[in-house]
């Protein structure tokens, strides 16, 4: 959010839209997962012919759901956290600690992208049994989630640094010789 107003910036709105899109894709994956297991039960007990591809597809879908929801959880701050240390810090210390956590989460997201991309390249030549698609597809949600985490944490760092710099300057920012404006 902008410090000067409570209106979210266009970047913040874009991040919110990305989070909504990720949840919609995860929701769609969940619906496909439920229907595929319905087909599994129907095939096994009604047609007496079990569709063997459902298990492999279910693994792909659960992976996609998990990684996408984890990235959105970071954006919405719904993951568990231990805040024992922050209780002993003043407001500025809590803000600095929050920035450090955001930086570490951003680095974790970058590691997901980097190593996930390596996994995609390594596994792309192999096939997933019964689905006949490249095995590297398994790792695409990891890379997408890592990219989302990096973007979400860039937004948090931008916001946190704005607050920190605003408070450091005593609530006013000088803008290249212009009159100081409220943060």
Helices and strands as residue ranges (DSSP letters): H 10-45, H 54-76, H 84-87, H 91-123, G 135-139, H 140-168, E 172-175, E 178-182
